[in-house]
Amino acid sequence: MPENEMTVKDVMVIARQIGLSIPEQSVAGVLSNSQLLRGYCDLICSMDLRDDCLPAYEYRP
């Protein structure tokens, strides 16, 4: 398992820390989404983002 891959135990610890109860049938989906978000975080953190870039206020998704 890659070092940044979350486990069910990790998800349950984080949920307990913030007072969130996750129904048993939702744990797999929460884990999957957590891993997806972790991948996006890793991607963003790997980019060279300058401190002097102006925000894109005109951006419309």
Buried (B, 14 or more C-beta within 10 A) or exposed (E): EEEEEBEEEBBBEBBEEEEEEBEEEEBEEBBEEBBEEBEEEEEEEEEEEEEEEEEEEEEEE
